[in-house]
């Protein structure tokens, strides 16, 4: 059965430099009438599950380990009848995962959360299928060490998480933790893809690889400016 791609926008709090901000995020639901995978179920598990609409969740994929995604993964993956769906994350974001769930364990007095781990670690070149769509894992460090993107060549789609948004690399507020690393990931992993490839980001409207590639040089100028500022 042909895969379809659905989109849910939610909003919720994230902490940036000890300041709590309300951030909108995209959750992508990919599948058919019977089963789906959920990519970045951010902020509002109820809204995401409403869009899932009773279909079997085959996997919950986190493209990064930021708190707005981790806050919903347990609820979205839970299924008493079918068995819980596996939660997937790149191993390099395990520190973010552990920090979040240890803090949650302290707040809720639930010690089981201290030892909680993702069910599966994503790796560069890994792939999985949903309906008739095959998705390849691309490791894109920068926004976080374990950021990933998912590329569906057959459908010409690229789920970029917070590695790449429309018009800019993904950021923490207005800050870039590792901008050079992030830009290198964008160039190396996305630069050779067809220009018409749809970019479905973790925040904001969709775009294309071609539209964003025309802006890449200005982002390297930004990286050089930030480096000069840091050295002054």
VOPALUM-436453 format. One record per residue: chain; x, y, z of N, C-alpha, C, O, CB in turn; residue number from 1. Coordinates in steps of 0.2 Angstrom, whole numbers. Glycine has a CB too. Example, Ala and Ser with C-alpha at 12.3 -4.5 7.8 and 13.67 -1.06 7.14 Angstrom:
2
["A"; [66; -28; 39]; [62; -22; 39]; [66; -16; 39]; [71; -17; 42]; [57; -22; 45]; 1]
["A"; [64; -11; 35]; [68; -5; 36]; [64; 0; 39]; [67; 6; 40]; [70; -3; 29]; 2]
END
This chain:
232
["A"; [4; -6; 0]; [0; 0; 0]; [4; 6; 0]; [10; 6; 3]; [-5; 0; 6]; 1]
["A"; [2; 11; -4]; [6; 17; -4]; [7; 21; 2]; [2; 22; 6]; [4; 22; -10]; 2]
["A"; [13; 23; 4]; [13; 27; 10]; [11; 34; 10]; [11; 37; 4]; [21; 27; 13]; 3]
["A"; [8; 37; 15]; [6; 44; 15]; [10; 47; 21]; [11; 44; 26]; [-2; 45; 15]; 4]
["A"; [11; 54; 20]; [14; 58; 25]; [9; 63; 28]; [6; 67; 24]; [20; 61; 22]; 5]
["A"; [8; 62; 34]; [4; 67; 38]; [8; 71; 43]; [14; 70; 45]; [-1; 63; 42]; 6]
["A"; [5; 77; 44]; [9; 82; 48]; [5; 85; 54]; [-1; 87; 53]; [11; 88; 43]; 7]
["A"; [8; 85; 60]; [5; 88; 65]; [9; 93; 68]; [15; 92; 69]; [3; 82; 71]; 8]
["A"; [7; 99; 70]; [10; 105; 73]; [8; 105; 80]; [2; 106; 81]; [10; 111; 69]; 9]
["A"; [13; 105; 84]; [11; 106; 91]; [16; 112; 94]; [21; 114; 91]; [13; 100; 95]; 10]
["A"; [14; 114; 100]; [18; 119; 104]; [19; 117; 111]; [15; 114; 114]; [15; 126; 103]; 11]
["A"; [25; 119; 114]; [26; 117; 121]; [33; 120; 123]; [36; 123; 119]; [27; 109; 121]; 12]
["A"; [34; 119; 129]; [40; 123; 132]; [46; 119; 131]; [47; 113; 131]; [39; 124; 140]; 13]
["A"; [52; 123; 130]; [58; 120; 130]; [63; 125; 133]; [61; 131; 134]; [61; 119; 122]; 14]
["A"; [68; 123; 136]; [73; 127; 140]; [79; 128; 136]; [83; 124; 134]; [75; 123; 146]; 15]
["A"; [80; 135; 135]; [86; 137; 131]; [90; 142; 135]; [87; 147; 137]; [84; 141; 124]; 16]
["A"; [96; 140; 137]; [100; 144; 142]; [96; 146; 148]; [96; 152; 150]; [102; 151; 138]; 17]
["A"; [93; 141; 151]; [90; 142; 157]; [83; 146; 157]; [80; 148; 162]; [94; 145; 163]; 18]
["A"; [81; 148; 151]; [75; 152; 149]; [70; 147; 146]; [72; 144; 141]; [76; 158; 145]; 19]
["A"; [64; 147; 149]; [59; 142; 146]; [55; 146; 140]; [53; 152; 141]; [54; 140; 151]; 20]
["A"; [55; 143; 134]; [52; 146; 129]; [46; 142; 126]; [47; 136; 127]; [57; 148; 123]; 21]
["A"; [41; 144; 123]; [36; 140; 119]; [39; 140; 112]; [40; 145; 109]; [29; 144; 120]; 22]
["A"; [39; 134; 110]; [42; 132; 103]; [37; 128; 99]; [34; 123; 102]; [49; 129; 103]; 23]
["A"; [35; 130; 93]; [31; 125; 89]; [36; 120; 85]; [42; 121; 84]; [28; 129; 83]; 24]
["A"; [33; 114; 85]; [37; 109; 81]; [33; 105; 77]; [26; 104; 78]; [40; 104; 87]; 25]
["A"; [36; 101; 72]; [32; 97; 67]; [33; 90; 69]; [39; 88; 71]; [35; 98; 60]; 26]
["A"; [28; 86; 70]; [28; 79; 70]; [26; 76; 63]; [21; 78; 60]; [24; 76; 76]; 27]
["A"; [30; 71; 61]; [28; 68; 54]; [26; 61; 55]; [29; 57; 59]; [34; 68; 49]; 28]
["A"; [20; 59; 53]; [17; 52; 53]; [17; 49; 46]; [14; 52; 42]; [10; 53; 56]; 29]
["A"; [21; 44; 46]; [22; 41; 39]; [19; 34; 39]; [21; 30; 44]; [29; 41; 37]; 30]
["A"; [15; 32; 35]; [12; 25; 34]; [6; 24; 30]; [5; 28; 25]; [11; 23; 41]; 31]
["A"; [2; 19; 32]; [-4; 18; 28]; [-10; 18; 32]; [-10; 21; 38]; [-3; 12; 23]; 32]
["A"; [-15; 14; 30]; [-21; 14; 34]; [-21; 10; 40]; [-25; 10; 45]; [-27; 11; 30]; 33]
["A"; [-16; 5; 41]; [-15; 1; 46]; [-9; 2; 51]; [-10; 1; 57]; [-14; -6; 43]; 34]
["A"; [-4; 5; 48]; [2; 6; 53]; [6; 12; 51]; [6; 14; 45]; [7; -1; 52]; 35]
["A"; [10; 15; 55]; [13; 21; 54]; [20; 21; 58]; [21; 17; 63]; [9; 27; 56]; 36]
["A"; [25; 25; 56]; [30; 27; 61]; [29; 34; 62]; [26; 38; 58]; [37; 26; 58]; 37]
["A"; [31; 36; 68]; [30; 43; 71]; [37; 46; 71]; [41; 43; 75]; [26; 43; 77]; 38]
["A"; [38; 51; 68]; [45; 55; 68]; [44; 61; 72]; [40; 66; 71]; [47; 57; 61]; 39]
["A"; [48; 62; 78]; [48; 67; 82]; [41; 69; 85]; [38; 75; 83]; [51; 73; 79]; 40]
["A"; [38; 65; 89]; [32; 67; 92]; [32; 72; 98]; [33; 70; 104]; [28; 60; 95]; 41]
["A"; [33; 78; 96]; [35; 84; 100]; [29; 86; 104]; [23; 87; 102]; [38; 89; 97]; 42]
["A"; [30; 88; 110]; [26; 93; 115]; [19; 90; 117]; [18; 90; 123]; [24; 99; 111]; 43]
["A"; [15; 87; 113]; [8; 85; 114]; [7; 78; 112]; [5; 77; 106]; [4; 91; 111]; 44]
["A"; [7; 73; 116]; [6; 66; 114]; [-1; 65; 112]; [-2; 62; 108]; [8; 62; 120]; 45]
["A"; [-6; 69; 116]; [-13; 68; 114]; [-14; 70; 107]; [-18; 67; 103]; [-17; 72; 119]; 46]
["A"; [-11; 76; 105]; [-12; 78; 98]; [-9; 73; 93]; [-12; 72; 87]; [-9; 85; 97]; 47]
["A"; [-4; 70; 94]; [0; 66; 90]; [-4; 59; 89]; [-6; 57; 84]; [7; 64; 92]; 48]
["A"; [-7; 57; 95]; [-11; 50; 95]; [-17; 51; 91]; [-20; 47; 88]; [-12; 48; 102]; 49]
["A"; [-20; 57; 92]; [-26; 59; 88]; [-25; 58; 81]; [-29; 55; 77]; [-29; 66; 90]; 50]
["A"; [-20; 60; 78]; [-18; 60; 71]; [-16; 52; 69]; [-18; 50; 64]; [-12; 64; 69]; 51]
["A"; [-13; 49; 74]; [-12; 42; 73]; [-19; 38; 72]; [-19; 33; 68]; [-8; 39; 78]; 52]
["A"; [-24; 40; 76]; [-30; 37; 75]; [-31; 30; 75]; [-34; 27; 71]; [-33; 40; 68]; 53]
["A"; [-28; 27; 80]; [-29; 20; 81]; [-24; 15; 77]; [-25; 9; 79]; [-36; 18; 80]; 54]
["A"; [-21; 18; 72]; [-16; 13; 69]; [-10; 11; 73]; [-9; 14; 78]; [-14; 17; 62]; 55]
["A"; [-8; 5; 71]; [-2; 3; 75]; [4; 7; 74]; [6; 9; 68]; [0; -5; 73]; 56]
["A"; [7; 9; 79]; [14; 13; 79]; [19; 8; 78]; [21; 4; 83]; [14; 18; 85]; 57]
["A"; [23; 7; 73]; [28; 3; 72]; [35; 5; 75]; [39; 1; 77]; [29; 1; 64]; 58]
["A"; [36; 11; 75]; [42; 14; 78]; [41; 22; 80]; [37; 25; 76]; [48; 13; 74]; 59]
["A"; [44; 24; 85]; [44; 31; 86]; [52; 33; 85]; [56; 31; 89]; [42; 33; 94]; 60]
["A"; [53; 37; 81]; [59; 39; 79]; [61; 46; 81]; [57; 51; 79]; [60; 39; 71]; 61]
["A"; [66; 47; 85]; [68; 54; 87]; [74; 56; 83]; [80; 53; 83]; [70; 54; 95]; 62]
["A"; [74; 62; 79]; [79; 64; 75]; [84; 68; 80]; [90; 70; 77]; [77; 68; 70]; 63]
["A"; [83; 69; 86]; [88; 72; 91]; [85; 71; 98]; [80; 68; 99]; [88; 80; 89]; 64]
["A"; [89; 73; 103]; [87; 71; 109]; [85; 77; 113]; [86; 78; 119]; [93; 68; 113]; 65]
["A"; [82; 82; 110]; [79; 88; 113]; [73; 86; 118]; [69; 82; 116]; [78; 93; 108]; 66]
["A"; [72; 90; 123]; [67; 88; 128]; [60; 88; 125]; [56; 84; 128]; [67; 93; 134]; 67]
["A"; [58; 92; 120]; [51; 93; 118]; [49; 86; 114]; [43; 84; 114]; [50; 99; 113]; 68]
["A"; [54; 83; 112]; [53; 76; 109]; [52; 71; 114]; [48; 67; 114]; [58; 74; 103]; 69]
["A"; [58; 71; 118]; [58; 65; 123]; [52; 66; 128]; [50; 60; 131]; [64; 66; 128]; 70]
["A"; [49; 71; 129]; [43; 72; 134]; [37; 68; 132]; [33; 67; 136]; [41; 79; 134]; 71]
["A"; [37; 66; 125]; [31; 62; 123]; [32; 55; 121]; [27; 51; 120]; [28; 66; 117]; 72]
["A"; [38; 53; 120]; [39; 47; 117]; [36; 41; 121]; [34; 36; 118]; [47; 46; 117]; 73]
["A"; [36; 41; 127]; [33; 35; 131]; [26; 34; 130]; [24; 29; 129]; [35; 36; 139]; 74]
["A"; [22; 40; 130]; [15; 39; 129]; [13; 38; 122]; [9; 34; 121]; [12; 46; 131]; 75]
["A"; [17; 40; 117]; [16; 39; 110]; [17; 32; 108]; [14; 29; 104]; [19; 44; 105]; 76]
["A"; [22; 29; 111]; [25; 22; 110]; [20; 17; 113]; [21; 11; 111]; [32; 21; 111]; 77]
["A"; [17; 19; 119]; [13; 14; 123]; [7; 11; 119]; [3; 14; 116]; [11; 17; 129]; 78]
["A"; [7; 4; 120]; [1; 1; 117]; [0; -6; 120]; [4; -11; 119]; [2; -1; 109]; 79]
["A"; [-5; -6; 125]; [-6; -12; 129]; [-8; -18; 125]; [-6; -24; 127]; [-11; -11; 135]; 80]
["A"; [-12; -17; 120]; [-14; -23; 116]; [-9; -26; 111]; [-8; -32; 111]; [-20; -21; 112]; 81]
["A"; [-5; -21; 108]; [-1; -24; 102]; [6; -24; 105]; [11; -28; 102]; [-1; -19; 97]; 82]
["A"; [8; -21; 111]; [15; -21; 113]; [17; -14; 111]; [16; -11; 106]; [19; -27; 110]; 83]
["A"; [22; -11; 116]; [24; -5; 114]; [29; -4; 108]; [32; -9; 107]; [28; -2; 121]; 84]
["A"; [28; 1; 105]; [32; 2; 99]; [40; 4; 101]; [40; 7; 106]; [30; 8; 94]; 85]
["A"; [45; 2; 97]; [52; 3; 99]; [53; 11; 98]; [51; 14; 93]; [57; -1; 95]; 86]
["A"; [56; 14; 103]; [59; 21; 103]; [66; 21; 100]; [70; 17; 103]; [58; 24; 110]; 87]
["A"; [67; 25; 95]; [74; 25; 92]; [77; 31; 92]; [74; 37; 91]; [73; 23; 84]; 88]
["A"; [84; 31; 93]; [88; 37; 94]; [95; 36; 93]; [97; 30; 93]; [87; 40; 102]; 89]
["A"; [99; 41; 90]; [106; 39; 89]; [109; 39; 95]; [108; 43; 100]; [109; 45; 84]; 90]
["A"; [114; 35; 96]; [118; 33; 102]; [122; 40; 105]; [122; 41; 111]; [123; 28; 101]; 91]
["A"; [124; 44; 100]; [127; 50; 102]; [123; 55; 106]; [125; 59; 109]; [130; 54; 96]; 92]
["A"; [116; 54; 106]; [112; 58; 110]; [109; 55; 116]; [105; 57; 120]; [106; 60; 106]; 93]
["A"; [113; 49; 118]; [111; 46; 124]; [112; 50; 130]; [108; 50; 135]; [116; 39; 125]; 94]
["A"; [117; 55; 131]; [118; 59; 136]; [112; 63; 137]; [110; 65; 143]; [124; 63; 136]; 95]
["A"; [109; 66; 132]; [103; 70; 132]; [97; 66; 135]; [93; 68; 139]; [101; 73; 126]; 96]
["A"; [96; 60; 132]; [91; 55; 135]; [92; 54; 142]; [87; 55; 146]; [91; 49; 131]; 97]
["A"; [98; 52; 144]; [99; 51; 151]; [98; 56; 156]; [95; 56; 161]; [106; 48; 153]; 98]
["A"; [100; 62; 154]; [99; 68; 158]; [91; 70; 159]; [89; 72; 164]; [103; 74; 155]; 99]
["A"; [88; 69; 153]; [81; 71; 153]; [77; 66; 158]; [73; 68; 162]; [78; 71; 146]; 100]
["A"; [78; 59; 157]; [74; 55; 161]; [76; 54; 168]; [73; 52; 173]; [75; 48; 158]; 101]
["A"; [83; 56; 170]; [85; 56; 177]; [82; 62; 180]; [79; 61; 186]; [92; 56; 177]; 102]
["A"; [81; 67; 177]; [78; 73; 180]; [70; 72; 181]; [67; 73; 186]; [78; 79; 175]; 103]
["A"; [67; 68; 176]; [60; 66; 176]; [59; 61; 182]; [54; 62; 186]; [58; 63; 170]; 104]
["A"; [64; 57; 183]; [63; 52; 188]; [63; 56; 195]; [60; 54; 200]; [69; 47; 188]; 105]
["A"; [67; 61; 196]; [68; 64; 202]; [61; 68; 203]; [59; 69; 209]; [74; 69; 202]; 106]
["A"; [59; 71; 198]; [52; 75; 199]; [46; 71; 200]; [42; 73; 204]; [51; 79; 192]; 107]
["A"; [46; 65; 197]; [40; 61; 198]; [41; 55; 203]; [37; 51; 205]; [39; 57; 192]; 108]
["A"; [47; 55; 206]; [49; 50; 211]; [48; 43; 208]; [46; 38; 212]; [45; 50; 217]; 109]
["A"; [49; 42; 202]; [49; 35; 198]; [56; 33; 196]; [59; 35; 191]; [44; 36; 192]; 110]
["A"; [59; 29; 201]; [66; 27; 200]; [67; 23; 194]; [72; 22; 191]; [68; 23; 206]; 111]
["A"; [61; 20; 191]; [62; 16; 185]; [65; 20; 179]; [68; 17; 174]; [56; 12; 183]; 112]
["A"; [63; 26; 179]; [65; 31; 174]; [73; 32; 173]; [75; 34; 168]; [61; 37; 174]; 113]
["A"; [76; 31; 179]; [83; 32; 179]; [87; 27; 175]; [92; 29; 172]; [86; 31; 186]; 114]
["A"; [85; 21; 174]; [88; 16; 170]; [85; 15; 163]; [87; 11; 159]; [88; 10; 174]; 115]
["A"; [80; 19; 161]; [77; 19; 155]; [82; 20; 149]; [85; 25; 149]; [71; 23; 154]; 116]
["A"; [81; 16; 144]; [85; 17; 138]; [81; 17; 132]; [76; 14; 132]; [91; 12; 138]; 117]
["A"; [83; 20; 126]; [80; 19; 120]; [80; 11; 118]; [84; 8; 120]; [83; 23; 114]; 118]
["A"; [75; 9; 114]; [74; 2; 112]; [79; 1; 107]; [81; -5; 106]; [67; 1; 110]; 119]
["A"; [81; 5; 103]; [85; 4; 97]; [89; 10; 96]; [87; 16; 95]; [81; 2; 91]; 120]
["A"; [96; 9; 94]; [100; 15; 92]; [101; 15; 85]; [102; 10; 82]; [107; 14; 96]; 121]
["A"; [99; 21; 82]; [100; 22; 75]; [107; 23; 73]; [111; 26; 77]; [96; 28; 73]; 122]
["A"; [109; 21; 67]; [116; 21; 64]; [116; 24; 57]; [111; 22; 53]; [119; 15; 65]; 123]
["A"; [121; 27; 55]; [122; 30; 49]; [121; 24; 44]; [124; 18; 45]; [129; 33; 48]; 124]
["A"; [117; 24; 39]; [116; 19; 34]; [111; 14; 35]; [109; 10; 31]; [123; 16; 33]; 125]
["A"; [108; 14; 41]; [103; 10; 43]; [96; 12; 39]; [96; 17; 37]; [101; 10; 51]; 126]
["A"; [92; 7; 38]; [86; 8; 34]; [80; 4; 37]; [81; -1; 40]; [87; 7; 27]; 127]
["A"; [74; 7; 36]; [68; 3; 38]; [63; 5; 33]; [63; 10; 30]; [66; 4; 45]; 128]
["A"; [57; 1; 33]; [52; 2; 28]; [45; 3; 32]; [44; -1; 37]; [52; -4; 23]; 129]
["A"; [41; 7; 29]; [34; 7; 31]; [30; 8; 25]; [31; 12; 21]; [33; 14; 36]; 130]
["A"; [25; 4; 24]; [21; 4; 18]; [26; 2; 13]; [29; -2; 13]; [17; 11; 17]; 131]
["A"; [26; 7; 7]; [30; 5; 2]; [36; 10; 2]; [40; 11; -3]; [27; 6; -5]; 132]
["A"; [37; 14; 8]; [43; 19; 8]; [48; 16; 12]; [48; 14; 18]; [40; 25; 11]; 133]
["A"; [54; 16; 9]; [60; 15; 13]; [64; 21; 15]; [65; 25; 11]; [65; 10; 9]; 134]
["A"; [66; 21; 21]; [69; 27; 24]; [76; 25; 26]; [77; 20; 30]; [65; 30; 30]; 135]
["A"; [81; 29; 24]; [88; 28; 26]; [90; 33; 31]; [88; 39; 31]; [93; 29; 19]; 136]
["A"; [94; 31; 36]; [96; 35; 41]; [103; 39; 39]; [107; 35; 37]; [98; 31; 48]; 137]
["A"; [103; 45; 40]; [109; 49; 39]; [111; 53; 45]; [107; 56; 48]; [107; 55; 33]; 138]
["A"; [117; 52; 47]; [119; 55; 54]; [121; 62; 52]; [126; 63; 48]; [125; 51; 57]; 139]
["A"; [118; 67; 55]; [120; 74; 54]; [121; 78; 60]; [117; 82; 62]; [113; 77; 51]; 140]
["A"; [127; 76; 63]; [129; 80; 70]; [129; 87; 69]; [131; 90; 63]; [135; 77; 73]; 141]
["A"; [128; 91; 74]; [129; 98; 74]; [124; 101; 79]; [125; 104; 84]; [127; 101; 67]; 142]
["A"; [117; 101; 77]; [112; 103; 82]; [113; 99; 88]; [113; 102; 94]; [105; 102; 79]; 143]
["A"; [113; 93; 88]; [115; 89; 94]; [120; 84; 91]; [121; 83; 85]; [109; 85; 97]; 144]
["A"; [124; 80; 95]; [129; 76; 92]; [126; 70; 89]; [129; 67; 84]; [133; 73; 98]; 145]
["A"; [120; 68; 91]; [116; 62; 88]; [111; 64; 83]; [106; 60; 82]; [114; 58; 93]; 146]
["A"; [111; 70; 81]; [105; 72; 76]; [106; 68; 70]; [111; 66; 67]; [106; 79; 74]; 147]
["A"; [100; 66; 67]; [99; 62; 61]; [94; 65; 56]; [90; 69; 58]; [98; 54; 63]; 148]
["A"; [94; 63; 50]; [89; 64; 45]; [87; 57; 42]; [91; 52; 43]; [91; 69; 40]; 149]
["A"; [81; 57; 39]; [78; 51; 36]; [77; 53; 29]; [73; 58; 27]; [72; 49; 40]; 150]
["A"; [80; 49; 24]; [79; 50; 17]; [75; 45; 14]; [77; 39; 14]; [86; 51; 14]; 151]
["A"; [70; 47; 11]; [66; 42; 7]; [67; 43; -1]; [63; 48; -4]; [58; 43; 9]; 152]
["A"; [71; 40; -4]; [73; 41; -11]; [67; 40; -15]; [66; 44; -20]; [79; 37; -13]; 153]
["A"; [63; 35; -14]; [58; 33; -19]; [53; 39; -19]; [50; 40; -24]; [55; 27; -17]; 154]
["A"; [51; 42; -13]; [46; 47; -13]; [49; 54; -14]; [46; 59; -14]; [43; 47; -6]; 155]
["A"; [56; 55; -14]; [59; 61; -14]; [58; 65; -8]; [57; 71; -9]; [57; 65; -20]; 156]
["A"; [59; 62; -2]; [57; 66; 4]; [63; 66; 9]; [67; 60; 9]; [51; 64; 7]; 157]
["A"; [64; 71; 13]; [70; 71; 17]; [67; 74; 24]; [66; 80; 24]; [76; 75; 15]; 158]
["A"; [67; 70; 29]; [65; 72; 36]; [71; 75; 39]; [75; 71; 41]; [61; 67; 40]; 159]
["A"; [72; 81; 40]; [78; 84; 43]; [78; 86; 50]; [84; 88; 53]; [80; 90; 39]; 160]
["A"; [73; 85; 54]; [73; 86; 61]; [75; 93; 62]; [73; 98; 59]; [78; 81; 65]; 161]
["A"; [80; 94; 67]; [82; 101; 68]; [89; 102; 65]; [92; 107; 67]; [82; 102; 75]; 162]
["A"; [91; 98; 60]; [97; 99; 57]; [96; 105; 52]; [101; 109; 51]; [100; 93; 53]; 163]
["A"; [91; 105; 48]; [89; 110; 43]; [82; 112; 43]; [78; 108; 42]; [91; 107; 36]; 164]
["A"; [81; 119; 44]; [74; 121; 43]; [74; 125; 37]; [79; 126; 33]; [73; 126; 49]; 165]
["A"; [68; 128; 35]; [68; 132; 29]; [71; 139; 31]; [70; 142; 35]; [60; 134; 27]; 166]
["A"; [76; 140; 26]; [80; 147; 27]; [86; 147; 32]; [89; 152; 32]; [75; 152; 29]; 167]
["A"; [87; 142; 36]; [92; 142; 40]; [94; 135; 43]; [89; 131; 43]; [91; 147; 46]; 168]
["A"; [100; 134; 46]; [101; 128; 50]; [96; 128; 56]; [95; 134; 59]; [108; 127; 52]; 169]
["A"; [94; 122; 59]; [91; 122; 65]; [95; 125; 71]; [101; 124; 71]; [88; 115; 67]; 170]
["A"; [92; 128; 76]; [96; 132; 81]; [92; 131; 88]; [86; 129; 88]; [96; 139; 79]; 171]
["A"; [96; 132; 93]; [93; 132; 100]; [92; 140; 101]; [96; 144; 102]; [98; 130; 105]; 172]
["A"; [85; 142; 100]; [84; 149; 100]; [87; 152; 94]; [86; 151; 89]; [86; 152; 107]; 173]
["A"; [92; 156; 96]; [96; 160; 91]; [103; 157; 91]; [107; 160; 87]; [96; 167; 92]; 174]
["A"; [105; 152; 94]; [111; 150; 95]; [113; 143; 92]; [108; 139; 91]; [113; 149; 103]; 175]
["A"; [119; 142; 89]; [121; 136; 86]; [127; 133; 90]; [132; 136; 90]; [123; 138; 79]; 176]
["A"; [125; 127; 93]; [130; 124; 97]; [137; 122; 93]; [142; 123; 96]; [128; 118; 101]; 177]
["A"; [136; 119; 87]; [142; 117; 83]; [140; 119; 76]; [138; 114; 72]; [143; 109; 84]; 178]
["A"; [140; 125; 74]; [138; 127; 68]; [142; 124; 62]; [139; 122; 57]; [138; 135; 67]; 179]
["A"; [149; 124; 63]; [153; 122; 57]; [151; 114; 56]; [151; 112; 51]; [160; 122; 59]; 180]
["A"; [151; 110; 62]; [149; 103; 61]; [142; 102; 58]; [141; 98; 54]; [149; 100; 68]; 181]
["A"; [137; 107; 60]; [131; 106; 57]; [131; 108; 49]; [128; 104; 46]; [126; 111; 61]; 182]
["A"; [134; 113; 47]; [135; 115; 40]; [138; 109; 36]; [136; 108; 31]; [138; 121; 39]; 183]
["A"; [143; 106; 39]; [147; 101; 36]; [142; 95; 35]; [142; 91; 30]; [153; 99; 40]; 184]
["A"; [138; 93; 40]; [133; 88; 39]; [128; 89; 34]; [126; 85; 30]; [129; 87; 46]; 185]
["A"; [126; 96; 34]; [121; 98; 28]; [124; 97; 22]; [121; 94; 17]; [118; 105; 30]; 186]
["A"; [130; 99; 21]; [133; 99; 14]; [135; 92; 12]; [133; 90; 7]; [140; 103; 14]; 187]
["A"; [138; 88; 17]; [140; 81; 15]; [134; 76; 14]; [134; 72; 9]; [144; 78; 21]; 188]
["A"; [128; 77; 18]; [123; 72; 18]; [117; 75; 13]; [114; 70; 10]; [120; 71; 24]; 189]
["A"; [116; 81; 12]; [111; 83; 8]; [113; 86; 1]; [109; 87; -3]; [107; 89; 12]; 190]
["A"; [119; 88; 1]; [122; 92; -5]; [121; 88; -12]; [120; 91; -17]; [129; 94; -4]; 191]
["A"; [121; 82; -11]; [121; 78; -18]; [114; 75; -19]; [113; 72; -24]; [126; 72; -17]; 192]
["A"; [109; 77; -15]; [103; 74; -16]; [99; 79; -22]; [101; 84; -23]; [98; 75; -10]; 193]
["A"; [94; 76; -25]; [91; 80; -31]; [88; 86; -28]; [85; 86; -22]; [85; 76; -34]; 194]
["A"; [89; 91; -32]; [86; 98; -29]; [79; 98; -28]; [77; 102; -24]; [88; 103; -35]; 195]
["A"; [75; 94; -31]; [68; 94; -30]; [66; 90; -24]; [60; 90; -22]; [64; 91; -36]; 196]
["A"; [71; 87; -20]; [69; 83; -14]; [65; 88; -9]; [68; 93; -8]; [75; 80; -11]; 197]
["A"; [60; 85; -7]; [56; 89; -2]; [59; 89; 5]; [61; 83; 7]; [49; 86; -1]; 198]
["A"; [60; 94; 8]; [63; 94; 15]; [58; 95; 20]; [54; 101; 20]; [69; 100; 15]; 199]
["A"; [57; 91; 24]; [51; 91; 29]; [55; 92; 36]; [57; 87; 39]; [47; 84; 29]; 200]
["A"; [55; 98; 39]; [59; 99; 44]; [56; 98; 51]; [50; 97; 51]; [62; 106; 44]; 201]
["A"; [60; 99; 56]; [57; 98; 63]; [53; 104; 66]; [49; 104; 70]; [62; 96; 68]; 202]
["A"; [54; 110; 62]; [51; 116; 64]; [50; 120; 57]; [54; 120; 53]; [55; 120; 69]; 203]
["A"; [44; 123; 57]; [42; 128; 51]; [40; 124; 45]; [39; 118; 45]; [49; 132; 50]; 204]
["A"; [39; 128; 40]; [37; 125; 33]; [42; 121; 30]; [48; 122; 31]; [34; 131; 29]; 205]
["A"; [39; 117; 25]; [43; 113; 21]; [47; 117; 16]; [45; 123; 14]; [39; 107; 18]; 206]
["A"; [52; 114; 13]; [56; 117; 8]; [59; 112; 3]; [56; 106; 3]; [62; 122; 11]; 207]
["A"; [64; 114; -1]; [67; 109; -5]; [74; 109; -4]; [77; 114; -2]; [65; 110; -12]; 208]
["A"; [78; 104; -6]; [85; 104; -6]; [88; 109; -10]; [93; 113; -8]; [88; 97; -8]; 209]
["A"; [85; 110; -16]; [88; 116; -21]; [87; 123; -18]; [91; 127; -18]; [84; 115; -27]; 210]
["A"; [81; 124; -15]; [80; 131; -12]; [85; 132; -7]; [87; 138; -6]; [73; 131; -9]; 211]
["A"; [86; 127; -2]; [91; 128; 3]; [98; 128; 1]; [102; 132; 4]; [90; 123; 9]; 212]
["A"; [100; 124; -4]; [107; 124; -7]; [109; 131; -9]; [115; 133; -9]; [108; 119; -12]; 213]
["A"; [104; 135; -12]; [106; 142; -14]; [108; 146; -8]; [110; 152; -10]; [100; 145; -18]; 214]
["A"; [106; 144; -2]; [108; 149; 4]; [114; 147; 7]; [116; 150; 12]; [102; 149; 8]; 215]
["A"; [117; 141; 6]; [122; 138; 10]; [128; 142; 11]; [131; 143; 16]; [124; 131; 7]; 216]
["A"; [130; 146; 5]; [136; 150; 6]; [135; 155; 11]; [140; 157; 15]; [138; 153; -1]; 217]
["A"; [129; 158; 12]; [128; 163; 17]; [128; 161; 24]; [130; 164; 28]; [121; 167; 16]; 218]
["A"; [127; 154; 24]; [127; 151; 31]; [135; 150; 33]; [136; 151; 39]; [124; 144; 31]; 219]
["A"; [139; 149; 28]; [146; 148; 30]; [149; 155; 32]; [153; 155; 36]; [150; 145; 24]; 220]
["A"; [146; 160; 28]; [148; 167; 31]; [146; 168; 38]; [150; 171; 42]; [145; 172; 26]; 221]
["A"; [140; 166; 40]; [138; 166; 47]; [143; 163; 51]; [145; 165; 57]; [131; 164; 48]; 222]
["A"; [145; 157; 49]; [149; 153; 53]; [156; 156; 54]; [159; 156; 60]; [150; 146; 50]; 223]
["A"; [159; 159; 49]; [165; 163; 49]; [164; 169; 54]; [169; 170; 58]; [167; 165; 43]; 224]
["A"; [159; 172; 54]; [157; 178; 58]; [157; 176; 65]; [160; 179; 70]; [151; 182; 56]; 225]
["A"; [154; 170; 67]; [153; 168; 74]; [160; 166; 76]; [162; 167; 82]; [148; 162; 74]; 226]
["A"; [164; 163; 72]; [171; 161; 74]; [175; 167; 76]; [179; 167; 81]; [174; 157; 69]; 227]
["A"; [175; 172; 72]; [179; 178; 73]; [176; 181; 79]; [180; 184; 83]; [178; 183; 67]; 228]
["A"; [170; 181; 81]; [167; 184; 87]; [170; 180; 93]; [171; 183; 98]; [159; 184; 87]; 229]
["A"; [170; 174; 92]; [172; 170; 98]; [179; 171; 100]; [181; 170; 105]; [171; 162; 97]; 230]
["A"; [183; 172; 94]; [190; 173; 96]; [192; 180; 98]; [198; 181; 101]; [194; 172; 89]; 231]
["A"; [187; 185; 97]; [189; 192; 99]; [188; 193; 107]; [190; 198; 110]; [184; 197; 96]; 232]
END
